[in-house]
Amino acid sequence: MTWNQWCLGVQRQTERYLSWRRTRKARKKERQKKKNPVLDWVEAILSAVLIVLVINQFLLQAYQIPSQSMVDTLRIGDRIFVNKLLYGPELLPGIAKLPGFRAPRRGEVIIFENPSYIPIGPVMDFVQRIVYMVSLSLIDIDRDEYGQPKHHFLIKRAIGMPGDRLRMNQGNVELLPPGAESWVSEERLKEQLGMRYQLR
């Protein structure tokens, strides 16, 4: 094969590729002209919902504070974003978890499933979680017979850790860490850990 023949072959291949590309672009433009604008909007909305669901399921999610149990730090109705990667996100809601980077530490705000929560069924539970995630915690359709949210998740500060002993003393939580000689009140522990936050 001579140099001229090789150059002629490259030229033909380049022309074929450019012709194919031009035809493909023309077909794509024709398809877009025929596309219904309503379908275009539906496609965009579904894509956005899918992105929000993936972010909420595996990276971070917004939660609303359901009760006044954390007053001094958080008030009823406050919203917080939760880092799901730190302790390990769920693969599917309520089924399995991926490993996290570390375990919760004393004093950190954690979110956990309410042990007294009674689900309404697997399908409705799944639908409720999807609506809650997509609306960034603005819409909670999981309600009791009085129309109040059922609080599937609770938000608390981690006080007791593995190995600690806990007790209630006149309505106050006290704990005995491993190796300690005397019980420590929750309020004293908060002061030691610098967990006093004033409302603004």
Backbone as JSON, one array per atom type, in Angstrom:
{
  "sequence": "MTWNQWCLGVQRQTERYLSWRRTRKARKKERQKKKNPVLDWVEAILSAVLIVLVINQFLLQAYQIPSQSMVDTLRIGDRIFVNKLLYGPELLPGIAKLPGFRAPRRGEVIIFENPSYIPIGPVMDFVQRIVYMVSLSLIDIDRDEYGQPKHHFLIKRAIGMPGDRLRMNQGNVELLPPGAESWVSEERLKEQLGMRYQLR",
  "N": [[0.85, -1.18, 0.0], [0.59, 2.13, -0.96], [1.63, 5.48, 0.01], [-0.22, 7.39, -0.95], [-2.49, 5.81, -1.41], [-3.08, 5.04, 1.2], [-3.68, 7.52, 2.4], [-5.95, 8.19, 0.87], [-7.69, 6.18, 1.74], [-7.99, 6.87, 4.47], [-9.23, 9.34, 4.12], [-11.68, 8.56, 2.92], [-12.8, 7.03, 5.05], [-13.07, 9.02, 6.99], [-14.9, 10.75, 5.71], [-17.12, 9.01, 5.59], [-17.65, 8.68, 8.32], [-18.25, 11.34, 9.08], [-20.52, 11.81, 7.49], [-22.26, 9.89, 8.55], [-22.49, 10.9, 11.13], [-23.68, 13.41, 10.66], [-26.13, 12.61, 9.6], [-27.17, 11.27, 11.79], [-27.43, 13.37, 13.68], [-29.35, 14.91, 12.34], [-31.55, 13.15, 12.37], [-31.97, 13.04, 15.12], [-32.71, 15.69, 15.69], [-35.08, 15.76, 14.25], [-36.62, 13.9, 15.66], [-36.83, 15.25, 18.1], [-38.36, 17.42, 17.35], [-40.78, 16.17, 16.86], [-41.42, 15.32, 19.36], [-43.57, 15.38, 22.16], [-44.25, 18.24, 24.12], [-45.28, 17.94, 26.69], [-44.54, 15.35, 27.42], [-41.85, 15.79, 27.5], [-41.62, 17.47, 29.75], [-42.57, 15.69, 31.73], [-40.61, 13.74, 31.63], [-38.4, 15.24, 32.51], [-39.21, 15.88, 35.12], [-39.46, 13.33, 36.29], [-36.79, 12.52, 36.13], [-35.6, 14.36, 37.89], [-36.87, 13.62, 40.29], [-35.88, 11.03, 40.61], [-33.14, 11.56, 40.98], [-33.25, 13.01, 43.41], [-34.27, 10.99, 45.1], [-32.15, 9.1, 45.08], [-30.07, 10.62, 46.22], [-31.25, 11.17, 48.75], [-31.55, 8.57, 49.76], [-28.96, 7.49, 49.91], [-26.98, 9.46, 50.5], [-27.63, 12.08, 51.91], [-30.35, 13.31, 53.95], [-33.31, 15.19, 54.6], [-34.87, 15.84, 57.73], [-37.64, 16.38, 59.91], [-38.03, 17.89, 63.09], [-39.85, 16.16, 65.48], [-40.78, 16.44, 68.14], [-40.62, 18.06, 71.43], [-38.45, 17.13, 72.81], [-35.79, 17.73, 72.5], [-35.39, 20.34, 73.12], [-33.62, 23.32, 73.75], [-31.65, 22.7, 72.06], [-32.81, 21.88, 69.58], [-35.94, 22.77, 68.1], [-39.51, 22.01, 67.9], [-40.55, 21.28, 64.64], [-38.27, 22.28, 63.44], [-35.85, 21.71, 60.84], [-33.45, 19.32, 59.88], [-30.48, 18.26, 58.19], [-29.33, 15.04, 57.5], [-26.38, 13.17, 57.54], [-25.98, 10.41, 55.77], [-23.99, 8.73, 54.89], [-22.03, 8.55, 56.85], [-22.69, 6.76, 59.03], [-23.56, 4.64, 57.57], [-25.62, 3.99, 54.87], [-29.01, 2.83, 54.15], [-29.65, 0.1, 51.96], [-32.12, -0.58, 50.75], [-35.19, 0.83, 51.92], [-35.61, -0.15, 55.23], [-34.54, -2.73, 54.84], [-31.68, -3.64, 54.29], [-28.34, -2.57, 55.25], [-25.56, -0.59, 54.17], [-22.06, -0.72, 55.04], [-20.84, 1.71, 57.38], [-18.65, 4.59, 57.96], [-17.94, 4.98, 60.59], [-18.97, 4.38, 64.03], [-21.75, 5.84, 65.91], [-20.98, 8.58, 68.13], [-20.73, 9.61, 71.58], [-22.88, 12.24, 72.44], [-23.51, 13.08, 69.87], [-26.07, 14.02, 67.53], [-28.52, 11.79, 66.62], [-30.5, 9.78, 64.36], [-33.09, 7.44, 64.52], [-35.1, 4.44, 64.1], [-38.37, 4.5, 65.39], [-39.15, 2.52, 68.1], [-41.76, 1.91, 68.89], [-43.28, 2.33, 66.69], [-45.87, 1.51, 64.44], [-46.13, 0.02, 61.44], [-48.07, 0.67, 58.43], [-48.2, -1.19, 56.51], [-46.22, -2.87, 53.99], [-46.28, -1.79, 51.36], [-47.58, 0.75, 51.6], [-45.85, 1.86, 53.46], [-43.5, 2.06, 51.96], [-44.38, 3.83, 49.93], [-44.99, 6.05, 51.52], [-42.43, 6.74, 52.49], [-41.15, 7.42, 50.11], [-42.64, 9.69, 49.28], [-42.08, 11.37, 51.46], [-39.29, 11.67, 51.22], [-39.0, 12.82, 48.62], [-40.37, 15.21, 48.93], [-38.67, 16.53, 50.6], [-39.07, 16.27, 53.39], [-41.33, 17.83, 53.82], [-43.9, 16.87, 53.36], [-45.74, 14.53, 55.05], [-47.35, 11.66, 54.88], [-47.95, 9.62, 56.55], [-49.96, 9.11, 59.0], [-51.75, 9.13, 62.17], [-55.0, 8.02, 63.53], [-56.02, 10.45, 64.36], [-55.01, 12.32, 62.73], [-52.44, 13.15, 63.21], [-48.86, 13.16, 62.71], [-47.15, 9.98, 62.66], [-44.57, 9.57, 63.52], [-42.27, 7.92, 62.51], [-39.52, 7.94, 62.65], [-37.19, 8.85, 65.19], [-35.45, 11.54, 66.78], [-32.61, 12.04, 68.55], [-30.1, 12.83, 71.03], [-27.1, 11.08, 71.3], [-26.48, 9.58, 74.25], [-26.11, 7.37, 76.09], [-23.74, 4.8, 75.64], [-22.35, 1.75, 74.17], [-21.81, -0.59, 76.76], [-22.29, 1.21, 78.83], [-24.24, 1.78, 81.79], [-27.6, 2.57, 82.39], [-30.04, 4.52, 84.16], [-33.18, 5.65, 85.53], [-33.78, 8.41, 87.53], [-35.88, 10.0, 89.48], [-37.19, 10.98, 87.2], [-35.07, 11.83, 85.67], [-32.36, 11.05, 83.48], [-29.66, 8.97, 84.28], [-26.26, 7.88, 84.05], [-23.8, 5.27, 84.13], [-20.71, 5.05, 83.2], [-18.4, 2.56, 81.84], [-16.04, 1.48, 84.24], [-16.35, 3.74, 85.82], [-17.05, 5.17, 89.07], [-19.21, 6.46, 90.19], [-22.63, 7.47, 89.52], [-23.58, 9.5, 86.75], [-25.37, 12.41, 85.95], [-27.52, 13.19, 83.16], [-27.61, 15.9, 82.53], [-25.25, 16.89, 83.73], [-23.38, 15.47, 82.27], [-23.83, 16.53, 79.73], [-22.89, 19.13, 80.16], [-20.18, 18.61, 80.66], [-19.41, 17.65, 78.17], [-19.77, 19.88, 76.64], [-22.3, 20.47, 75.52], [-24.3, 22.41, 75.59], [-26.7, 24.38, 74.22], [-28.18, 27.39, 73.34], [-31.48, 28.59, 72.65], [-32.34, 30.63, 69.87]],
  "CA": [[0.0, 0.0, 0.0], [1.38, 3.35, -1.06], [1.21, 6.6, 0.88], [-1.42, 8.0, -1.53], [-3.62, 4.92, -1.17], [-3.41, 5.11, 2.64], [-4.34, 8.82, 2.62], [-7.26, 8.09, 0.25], [-8.5, 5.34, 2.64], [-8.31, 7.68, 5.65], [-10.19, 10.35, 3.68], [-12.99, 7.9, 2.75], [-13.32, 6.68, 6.37], [-13.45, 10.28, 7.64], [-16.13, 11.21, 5.06], [-18.21, 8.13, 6.02], [-17.98, 9.0, 9.72], [-18.91, 12.65, 9.13], [-21.85, 11.64, 6.9], [-23.07, 9.17, 9.55], [-22.75, 11.81, 12.25], [-24.62, 14.43, 10.19], [-27.43, 11.94, 9.49], [-27.64, 10.99, 13.15], [-27.87, 14.64, 14.26], [-30.6, 15.3, 11.67], [-32.62, 12.29, 12.91], [-32.23, 13.44, 16.5], [-33.48, 16.93, 15.63], [-36.43, 15.41, 13.77], [-37.32, 13.25, 16.78], [-37.13, 16.26, 19.1], [-39.47, 18.23, 16.83], [-42.0, 15.39, 16.99], [-41.65, 14.99, 20.76], [-44.59, 16.15, 22.84], [-43.64, 19.02, 25.21], [-45.75, 17.41, 27.97], [-43.66, 14.22, 27.71], [-40.55, 16.37, 27.84], [-41.74, 17.9, 31.15], [-42.7, 14.49, 32.57], [-39.28, 13.13, 31.65], [-37.54, 16.09, 33.35], [-39.66, 15.74, 36.52], [-39.08, 11.99, 36.75], [-35.33, 12.52, 36.32], [-35.32, 15.11, 39.12], [-37.33, 12.79, 41.41], [-34.93, 9.92, 40.74], [-31.91, 12.11, 41.56], [-33.54, 13.31, 44.82], [-34.38, 9.72, 45.82], [-30.82, 8.51, 45.24], [-29.36, 11.44, 47.2], [-31.87, 10.95, 50.06], [-31.37, 7.2, 50.24], [-27.57, 7.09, 50.13], [-26.05, 10.53, 50.9], [-28.17, 12.89, 52.99], [-31.8, 13.44, 53.91], [-33.88, 16.16, 55.52], [-35.84, 15.35, 58.7], [-38.28, 17.42, 60.71], [-38.04, 17.57, 64.52], [-41.24, 15.87, 65.78], [-41.23, 16.7, 69.52], [-39.81, 19.03, 72.15], [-37.5, 16.43, 73.67], [-34.43, 18.26, 72.32], [-35.39, 21.79, 73.31], [-32.33, 23.9, 74.08], [-30.84, 22.5, 70.86], [-33.7, 21.87, 68.42], [-37.35, 22.98, 68.44], [-40.5, 21.33, 67.07], [-40.67, 21.86, 63.3], [-36.95, 22.53, 62.83], [-35.43, 20.69, 59.88], [-32.01, 19.08, 59.86], [-30.0, 17.33, 57.17], [-28.62, 13.92, 58.11], [-25.33, 12.56, 56.73], [-26.22, 8.97, 55.8], [-22.76, 7.99, 54.6], [-21.19, 8.42, 58.03], [-22.99, 5.53, 59.78], [-23.94, 3.6, 56.62], [-26.99, 4.13, 54.37], [-29.79, 1.62, 53.85], [-29.74, -0.24, 50.53], [-33.54, -0.33, 50.51], [-35.77, 1.18, 53.21], [-35.98, -1.2, 56.15], [-34.09, -4.07, 54.45], [-30.27, -3.9, 54.58], [-27.51, -1.37, 55.32], [-24.15, -0.63, 53.77], [-21.23, -0.35, 56.19], [-20.52, 3.13, 57.52], [-17.26, 4.91, 58.23], [-17.7, 4.84, 62.03], [-20.16, 4.27, 64.87], [-22.1, 7.11, 66.57], [-20.22, 8.94, 69.33], [-21.5, 10.26, 72.63], [-23.15, 13.66, 72.23], [-23.95, 13.37, 68.51], [-27.5, 13.89, 67.24], [-28.73, 10.62, 65.76], [-31.88, 9.46, 63.97], [-33.29, 6.0, 64.57], [-36.5, 4.04, 63.96], [-39.16, 4.49, 66.61], [-39.48, 1.12, 68.41], [-43.21, 1.73, 69.05], [-43.95, 2.65, 65.42], [-46.59, 0.4, 63.83], [-46.28, 0.34, 60.01], [-49.38, 0.42, 57.84], [-48.04, -2.21, 55.47], [-44.99, -2.63, 53.25], [-46.48, -0.93, 50.17], [-47.83, 2.12, 52.05], [-44.63, 2.33, 54.1], [-42.59, 2.43, 50.88], [-44.93, 5.04, 49.3], [-44.83, 7.15, 52.48], [-41.02, 7.14, 52.52], [-40.84, 8.09, 48.83], [-43.24, 11.04, 49.34], [-41.34, 12.13, 52.48], [-37.97, 12.0, 50.67], [-39.11, 13.71, 47.46], [-40.82, 16.53, 49.39], [-37.67, 17.02, 51.55], [-39.73, 16.2, 54.7], [-42.46, 18.76, 53.93], [-45.16, 16.13, 53.33], [-45.7, 13.24, 55.74], [-48.7, 11.09, 54.76], [-48.09, 8.56, 57.54], [-50.62, 9.77, 60.14], [-52.62, 8.28, 62.99], [-56.44, 8.25, 63.32], [-56.34, 11.84, 64.7], [-54.38, 13.19, 61.74], [-51.11, 13.55, 63.66], [-47.79, 12.29, 62.18], [-46.89, 8.83, 63.53], [-43.18, 9.61, 63.95], [-41.54, 6.69, 62.17], [-38.14, 8.12, 63.11], [-36.97, 9.73, 66.34], [-34.19, 12.27, 66.73], [-32.12, 12.21, 69.92], [-28.66, 12.94, 71.2], [-26.55, 9.82, 71.84], [-25.92, 9.74, 75.59], [-25.61, 6.06, 76.49], [-22.94, 4.1, 74.65], [-22.18, 0.34, 74.55], [-21.1, -0.8, 78.03], [-22.83, 2.09, 79.86], [-25.46, 1.4, 82.49], [-28.51, 3.72, 82.48], [-31.17, 4.4, 85.08], [-34.01, 6.84, 85.69], [-33.81, 8.86, 88.91], [-36.83, 11.11, 89.59], [-37.47, 11.5, 85.86], [-33.84, 12.24, 84.99], [-31.5, 9.94, 83.06], [-28.31, 8.92, 84.84], [-25.51, 6.78, 83.47], [-22.58, 4.81, 84.78], [-19.81, 4.55, 82.16], [-17.51, 1.48, 82.3], [-14.89, 1.91, 85.05], [-16.68, 4.88, 86.68], [-17.49, 4.76, 90.4], [-20.49, 7.08, 90.56], [-23.58, 7.76, 88.44], [-23.5, 10.87, 86.22], [-26.65, 12.83, 85.38], [-27.44, 13.59, 81.75], [-27.31, 17.33, 82.47], [-23.82, 17.06, 84.04], [-22.63, 14.94, 81.13], [-23.94, 17.52, 78.66], [-21.99, 20.24, 80.48], [-18.81, 18.13, 80.48], [-19.15, 17.51, 76.74], [-20.01, 21.15, 75.97], [-23.48, 20.31, 74.68], [-25.34, 23.37, 75.96], [-27.0, 25.3, 73.12], [-29.32, 28.24, 73.67], [-32.39, 28.92, 71.55], [-32.18, 32.01, 69.39]],
  "C": [[0.89, 1.24, 0.0], [0.82, 4.41, -0.13], [-0.08, 7.22, 0.38], [-2.66, 7.13, -1.27], [-4.07, 4.98, 0.3], [-4.15, 6.41, 2.95], [-5.76, 8.8, 2.04], [-8.2, 7.26, 1.14], [-8.93, 6.11, 3.88], [-9.36, 8.73, 5.3], [-11.59, 9.75, 3.54], [-13.63, 7.57, 4.11], [-13.82, 7.93, 7.11], [-14.76, 10.8, 7.05], [-17.33, 10.35, 5.48], [-18.65, 8.48, 7.45], [-18.73, 10.32, 9.82], [-20.32, 12.58, 8.56], [-22.79, 10.95, 7.9], [-23.46, 10.09, 10.7], [-23.78, 12.87, 11.87], [-26.04, 13.84, 10.11], [-28.02, 11.69, 10.87], [-28.15, 12.26, 13.83], [-29.2, 15.09, 13.65], [-31.77, 14.47, 12.18], [-32.99, 12.69, 14.33], [-33.05, 14.72, 16.55], [-34.91, 16.67, 15.21], [-37.25, 14.77, 14.89], [-37.72, 14.28, 17.84], [-38.27, 17.16, 18.65], [-40.8, 17.51, 17.03], [-42.38, 15.13, 18.45], [-42.67, 15.94, 21.38], [-43.96, 16.92, 24.0], [-44.08, 18.52, 26.6], [-44.86, 16.23, 28.38], [-42.27, 14.7, 28.11], [-40.53, 16.81, 29.31], [-41.8, 16.7, 32.1], [-41.34, 13.82, 32.72], [-38.34, 13.91, 32.57], [-37.91, 15.93, 34.83], [-39.26, 14.38, 37.07], [-37.58, 11.88, 36.98], [-34.96, 13.22, 37.62], [-35.71, 14.29, 40.35], [-36.34, 11.65, 41.66], [-33.62, 10.4, 41.39], [-32.11, 12.4, 43.05], [-33.61, 12.03, 45.64], [-33.02, 9.09, 46.07], [-30.03, 9.29, 46.29], [-29.9, 11.18, 48.6], [-31.59, 9.56, 50.61], [-29.92, 6.91, 50.64], [-26.66, 8.19, 50.68], [-26.55, 11.34, 52.09], [-29.66, 13.06, 52.82], [-32.25, 14.47, 54.94], [-34.89, 15.48, 56.43], [-36.4, 16.53, 59.47], [-38.32, 16.97, 62.16], [-39.49, 17.37, 64.95], [-41.72, 16.27, 67.18], [-40.27, 17.68, 70.19], [-38.74, 18.39, 73.03], [-36.06, 16.95, 73.53], [-34.38, 19.77, 72.43], [-34.14, 22.19, 74.07], [-31.39, 23.72, 72.88], [-31.71, 22.65, 69.62], [-35.15, 22.03, 68.89], [-38.26, 22.2, 67.5], [-40.6, 22.05, 65.73], [-39.35, 22.22, 62.65], [-36.62, 21.4, 61.86], [-33.91, 20.57, 59.93], [-31.69, 18.14, 58.7], [-29.12, 16.29, 57.85], [-27.62, 13.34, 57.1], [-25.49, 11.05, 56.83], [-24.97, 8.15, 55.53], [-21.95, 7.67, 55.86], [-21.41, 7.1, 58.77], [-23.44, 4.39, 58.87], [-25.38, 3.73, 56.17], [-27.68, 2.78, 54.17], [-29.75, 1.36, 52.35], [-31.17, 0.01, 50.05], [-34.17, -0.04, 51.86], [-36.19, -0.04, 54.02], [-35.43, -2.59, 55.84], [-32.63, -4.32, 54.86], [-29.49, -2.59, 54.54], [-26.13, -1.64, 54.73], [-23.3, -0.27, 54.99], [-20.91, 1.14, 56.19], [-19.04, 3.33, 57.78], [-16.92, 4.76, 59.71], [-19.04, 4.72, 62.75], [-20.5, 5.63, 65.47], [-21.26, 7.32, 67.84], [-21.13, 9.65, 70.32], [-21.66, 11.76, 72.33], [-23.63, 14.0, 70.83], [-25.47, 13.2, 68.38], [-27.66, 12.75, 66.25], [-30.21, 10.45, 65.46], [-32.0, 7.96, 63.94], [-34.78, 5.7, 64.45], [-37.16, 3.97, 65.32], [-39.56, 3.05, 66.94], [-40.98, 0.86, 68.56], [-43.99, 2.04, 67.77], [-44.6, 1.39, 64.85], [-46.8, 0.75, 62.36], [-47.66, -0.02, 59.49], [-49.34, -0.63, 56.74], [-46.84, -1.88, 54.61], [-45.16, -1.68, 52.06], [-46.68, 0.53, 50.61], [-46.6, 2.7, 52.74], [-43.63, 2.8, 53.05], [-43.06, 3.74, 50.22], [-44.73, 6.25, 50.21], [-43.39, 7.65, 52.51], [-40.63, 7.88, 51.25], [-41.37, 9.53, 48.86], [-42.46, 11.93, 50.31], [-39.99, 12.57, 51.93], [-38.07, 13.04, 49.56], [-39.51, 15.11, 47.89], [-39.84, 17.16, 50.38], [-38.28, 17.23, 52.94], [-40.88, 17.18, 54.88], [-43.79, 18.03, 54.01], [-44.96, 14.78, 53.99], [-47.11, 12.67, 55.73], [-48.95, 9.98, 55.76], [-48.64, 9.17, 58.83], [-51.5, 8.79, 60.9], [-54.09, 8.64, 62.75], [-56.87, 9.68, 63.65], [-55.69, 12.83, 63.75], [-53.0, 13.68, 62.12], [-50.05, 12.63, 63.04], [-47.46, 11.19, 63.19], [-45.44, 8.73, 64.01], [-42.48, 8.27, 63.77], [-40.11, 6.75, 62.7], [-38.1, 9.09, 64.28], [-35.58, 10.34, 66.23], [-33.76, 12.54, 68.17], [-30.61, 12.41, 69.9], [-28.17, 11.64, 71.83], [-25.89, 10.11, 73.18], [-25.31, 8.43, 76.06], [-24.88, 5.39, 75.35], [-22.8, 2.64, 75.07], [-21.32, 0.2, 75.81], [-21.59, 0.1, 79.14], [-24.03, 1.44, 80.54], [-26.29, 2.67, 82.65], [-29.57, 3.45, 83.52], [-31.93, 5.72, 85.1], [-34.04, 7.17, 87.17], [-34.66, 10.13, 88.98], [-37.03, 11.8, 88.23], [-36.26, 11.96, 85.08], [-33.0, 11.01, 84.65], [-30.15, 10.08, 83.73], [-27.58, 7.75, 84.21], [-24.24, 6.52, 84.24], [-21.67, 4.25, 83.69], [-18.92, 3.43, 82.7], [-16.31, 2.04, 83.06], [-15.17, 3.08, 85.97], [-17.21, 4.36, 88.02], [-18.83, 5.33, 90.77], [-21.32, 7.38, 89.31], [-23.45, 9.23, 88.05], [-24.85, 11.22, 85.62], [-26.44, 13.26, 83.93], [-27.06, 15.05, 81.63], [-25.82, 17.59, 82.73], [-22.97, 16.58, 82.88], [-22.66, 15.92, 79.97], [-22.97, 18.68, 78.91], [-20.54, 19.83, 80.26], [-18.43, 18.04, 79.01], [-19.37, 18.8, 75.96], [-21.21, 21.12, 75.05], [-24.6, 21.25, 75.09], [-25.52, 24.36, 74.82], [-28.24, 26.09, 73.51], [-30.16, 28.47, 72.43], [-32.17, 30.36, 71.15], [-33.53, 32.67, 69.28]]
}
